[in-house]
Amino acid sequence: MSLKKSLLLTSSLLASSLLLAAGSAHAEVPNVVVSIKPIHSLVASIMQGLGEPALIVEGAASPHTYSMKPSNASALENANIVFWVGHGLEAFLEKPLESLGSGAKIVELDDAPGLEKLKFREGGAFEAHDDGDEHEASAEGGEDHAHEEGRHHEEGEFDMHLWLDPANAKAMAAEIEKTLAAADPDNAATYKSNLDALNMRLDALDKTLTETVAPIKDKPFIVFHDAYQYFEHRYHVKVAGSITVSPEVLPGAERLSEIHAKIVELGATCVFAEPQFEPKLVNVVLEGTPAKPGTLDPEAATLEAGPDLYFQLMQGIGTSLKTCLSNGS
């Protein structure tokens, strides 16, 4: 064999060995499945450069009304780790996760250390409440409305839209990094580095959002469903009420009448719909008032999944509030 052919053969064998080694290293990265887009974005940020997590609730779907697909079941069966918020949000996942048995580590992020958890509010028109240590924000006629709409919180008393506070996102990200590093110690340094970079972005986001909403934080507004309590608590914006407690439950005439009266009483500037749900109810409560319609997207229905989604989601909420609530906009 000529020297040239020998060198070519050696190079080819070396390249093949490197490819096999790379493939082997990649295979060590856990198969990760995530329930919803905002959490998927945090997981994708921490896994950057190593792998991509699978997402269950894709596109414009909502965890409040989601039905499992065969592809979702297959992804769960092949998973090493599953991240979800918890029983109070993704109820559709409860039975599928039970059937996984010991095949995957299931991480319920509403148990992450360091989370600030706020209690559910009931009823449509929220009473004025303190932004201090007391988080038991009540509502006028809350119990009656809860009974009227058949609403009950089977899996606990806390609002599960935890990600709408960047400080909570940091707490969940820490738990995600810890889980991934324990399952894949060979790549622990990368997970830690990615977490550090994510935390820096979250700190910058927090500062930006504080500045964005500062001019409008005292202006009352109405939301479609009570998903924004964490954003409200963090940035001191003034949510005056919600059309429905939860998107699964249609509000009754009494609730719509109460919200309509609250808009007039408070001079609420805007009523915000959500892209996944029928906007007719928003139009009903707006009728005959000077309030304007707007849109908020707390579950990122209109955004493309990936590491940047969380930041687009949060900045979108801040910008939408400022745009609608600012005078002359």
ZICORHU-V607913 format. One record per pair of residues at least 24 apart in sequence whose C-alpha atoms are under 10 Angstrom apart, sorted by the first residue. I is the first residue (numbers start at 1). GAP is how many residues later the second one is. Records with the same first field share a line. If there is no record, write none. Layout:
I: GAP + GAP
This chain:
25: 25 + 161 + 162
26: 24 + 25 + 161
27: 24
28: 155 + 156 + 157 + 158 + 159
29: 51 + 151 + 152 + 154 + 155 + 156 + 157 + 158
30: 49 + 50 + 51 + 74 + 150 + 151 + 153 + 154
31: 44 + 45 + 47 + 48 + 49 + 50 + 51 + 73
32: 43 + 44 + 46 + 47 + 48 + 49 + 50 + 51 + 72 + 73 + 148
33: 39 + 42 + 43 + 44 + 45 + 46 + 47 + 48 + 49 + 50 + 51 + 71 + 73
34: 41 + 42 + 45 + 47 + 48 + 49 + 50 + 51 + 73
35: 28 + 37 + 47 + 48 + 49 + 50 + 51 + 55 + 58
36: 25 + 26 + 27 + 47 + 48 + 49 + 53 + 54 + 263 + 264 + 265 + 269
37: 24 + 25 + 26 + 262 + 263 + 264 + 266 + 267 + 268 + 269 + 270 + 272 + 273 + 276
38: 123 + 125 + 126 + 131 + 260 + 261 + 262 + 263 + 265 + 267 + 268 + 269 + 270 + 271 + 272 + 273 + 274 + 275 + 276
39: 44 + 45 + 46 + 70 + 123 + 124 + 130 + 133 + 134 + 137 + 260 + 266 + 267 + 268 + 270 + 271
40: 43 + 44 + 265 + 266 + 267 + 269 + 270
41: 263 + 264 + 265 + 266 + 267 + 268 + 269 + 270
42: 121 + 127 + 128 + 130 + 131 + 132 + 134 + 135 + 153 + 156 + 264 + 265 + 266 + 267 + 268 + 269
43: 40 + 129 + 130 + 133 + 134 + 137 + 148 + 152 + 263 + 264
44: 150 + 261 + 262 + 263 + 264 + 265
45: 128 + 132 + 146 + 149 + 150 + 152 + 153 + 261 + 262 + 263 + 264 + 265
46: 127 + 128 + 130 + 131 + 134 + 144 + 145 + 146 + 147 + 148 + 149 + 150 + 151 + 152 + 261
47: 129 + 130 + 133 + 140 + 143 + 144 + 145 + 147 + 148 + 260
48: 142 + 143 + 146 + 147 + 258 + 259
49: 141 + 142 + 145
50: 137 + 140 + 141
52: 254 + 255
53: 26 + 28 + 29 + 30 + 253
54: 25 + 28
55: 27 + 28 + 250 + 251
56: 28 + 37
57: 33 + 242 + 244
58: 242 + 243 + 245 + 246 + 247
59: 241 + 242 + 243 + 244 + 245 + 246
60: 215 + 216 + 217 + 239 + 240 + 241 + 242 + 243 + 244
61: 214 + 215 + 216 + 238 + 239 + 240 + 241
62: 28 + 185 + 213 + 214 + 215 + 237 + 238 + 239
63: 26 + 27 + 28 + 29 + 30 + 236
64: 24 + 25 + 26 + 27 + 28 + 182 + 183 + 184
65: 25 + 26 + 27 + 182 + 183 + 211
66: 24 + 25 + 26 + 27
67: 24 + 25 + 26
68: 24 + 25 + 28
72: 24
73: 24 + 27
76: 24 + 27 + 28
77: 24 + 26 + 27
78: 25 + 26
79: 24 + 25 + 26 + 27
80: 24 + 25 + 26 + 103
81: 24 + 25 + 26 + 98 + 99 + 102
82: 24 + 25 + 26
83: 24 + 25 + 26 + 93 + 96
84: 24 + 25 + 26
85: 24 + 25 + 26 + 27 + 75 + 76 + 77 + 78 + 87
86: 24 + 25 + 69 + 74
87: 67 + 68 + 69 + 73
88: 65 + 66 + 67 + 68 + 69 + 70 + 71 + 72 + 73
89: 66 + 70 + 71 + 72
90: 70
91: 64
105: 74 + 78
106: 73
107: 68 + 69 + 72
108: 64 + 67
109: 51 + 53 + 60 + 62 + 63 + 64 + 66 + 67
110: 48 + 49 + 50 + 51 + 52 + 53 + 58 + 61 + 62
111: 60 + 61 + 64
112: 56 + 59 + 60 + 61 + 62 + 63 + 64
113: 55 + 58 + 59 + 61 + 62
114: 53 + 54 + 56 + 57 + 58 + 60 + 61
115: 47 + 48 + 50 + 52 + 53 + 54 + 55 + 56 + 57
116: 46 + 49 + 51 + 52 + 55 + 114
117: 40 + 41 + 42 + 43 + 44 + 45 + 51 + 112 + 113
118: 39 + 40 + 41 + 42 + 43 + 44 + 111 + 112 + 115
119: 37 + 38 + 39 + 40 + 41 + 110
120: 33 + 36 + 37 + 38 + 39 + 40 + 106 + 107 + 109 + 125
121: 25 + 36 + 37 + 38 + 105 + 108 + 120 + 121 + 124
122: 24 + 29 + 30 + 104 + 119 + 120 + 122 + 123 + 124
123: 24 + 25 + 26 + 28 + 103 + 118 + 119 + 120 + 121 + 122 + 128 + 132 + 135 + 136
124: 98 + 99 + 101 + 102 + 116 + 117 + 118 + 119 + 120 + 121 + 127 + 130 + 131 + 132 + 133 + 134 + 135 + 138
125: 97 + 114 + 115 + 116 + 117 + 118 + 130 + 131 + 133 + 134 + 135 + 136 + 137 + 138
126: 96 + 113 + 114 + 115 + 116 + 133 + 136
127: 112 + 113 + 114
128: 110 + 111 + 112
129: 109
130: 103 + 106
131: 101 + 102 + 103 + 104 + 105
132: 101
135: 94 + 98
137: 92
139: 101 + 102
140: 118
141: 114 + 117
142: 103
145: 99 + 100 + 106 + 107 + 109 + 110
146: 99 + 105
148: 103 + 104 + 106 + 107
149: 95 + 96 + 97 + 100 + 101 + 102 + 103 + 106
150: 99 + 100
151: 93 + 94 + 95 + 97 + 98
152: 93 + 94
159: 67 + 68 + 69 + 70 + 71
160: 67 + 69 + 70
161: 65 + 66 + 67 + 68 + 69 + 70 + 137 + 138
162: 65 + 66 + 67 + 68 + 69
163: 65 + 67 + 68 + 135 + 136 + 147 + 151
164: 63 + 64 + 65 + 66 + 67 + 68 + 69 + 70 + 134 + 135 + 146 + 149 + 150 + 153
165: 37 + 41 + 63 + 64 + 65 + 66 + 67 + 68 + 69 + 70 + 149
166: 33 + 35 + 36 + 37 + 38 + 39 + 40 + 43 + 64 + 65 + 68 + 144 + 145 + 148
167: 32 + 35 + 36 + 39 + 63 + 67
168: 62
169: 29 + 30 + 33 + 141
170: 25 + 26 + 28 + 29 + 30 + 32 + 33
171: 28
173: 25 + 26
174: 25
198: 109
201: 110
202: 108 + 109
205: 105 + 106 + 107 + 109 + 110
206: 28 + 29 + 105 + 108 + 109
208: 107 + 110
209: 25 + 26 + 105 + 106 + 107 + 108 + 109 + 110
210: 24 + 25 + 26 + 108
211: 24 + 107
212: 103 + 106 + 107 + 109 + 110 + 111
213: 24 + 104 + 105 + 106 + 107 + 108 + 109 + 110 + 112 + 113
214: 104 + 108
215: 107 + 110 + 111
216: 105 + 106 + 107 + 108 + 109 + 110 + 111
217: 104 + 105 + 108
218: 107
219: 47 + 48 + 49 + 50 + 51 + 102 + 103 + 106 + 107
220: 42 + 43 + 46 + 47 + 48 + 49 + 50 + 51 + 105
221: 41 + 42 + 45 + 46 + 47 + 48 + 49 + 50 + 51 + 70 + 71 + 100 + 103 + 104
222: 37 + 38 + 40 + 41 + 46 + 47 + 48 + 49 + 50 + 51 + 60 + 63 + 64 + 69 + 71 + 72
223: 47 + 48 + 49 + 50 + 51 + 59 + 71 + 72 + 73
224: 47 + 48 + 49 + 50 + 53 + 54 + 55 + 57 + 58 + 71 + 72
225: 24 + 47 + 48 + 49 + 73
227: 70 + 71 + 72
228: 68 + 70 + 89
231: 67 + 83 + 86 + 87
235: 83
237: 81 + 84
238: 30
239: 29 + 32
240: 26 + 28 + 31
241: 27 + 30
242: 29 + 30
243: 28 + 29 + 30 + 38 + 39 + 42
244: 37
247: 27 + 29 + 30 + 31
248: 29
250: 31
251: 30
255: 30
256: 25 + 26 + 28 + 29 + 30
257: 27 + 28
258: 27
259: 25 + 26 + 27
260: 24 + 25 + 26 + 27 + 28 + 29
261: 24 + 28
263: 26 + 27 + 28
264: 24 + 25 + 26 + 27
267: 24
268: 24 + 57
269: 24 + 25 + 55 + 56 + 57 + 58
270: 24 + 25 + 51 + 54 + 55 + 56
271: 24 + 25 + 53 + 54
272: 24 + 25 + 48 + 49 + 52
273: 24
274: 24 + 25 + 26 + 27
275: 24 + 25 + 26 + 27
276: 24 + 25 + 26
291: 33 + 34
292: 32 + 33 + 37
293: 31
294: 26 + 27 + 29 + 30 + 31
295: 25 + 26 + 29
296: 24 + 25
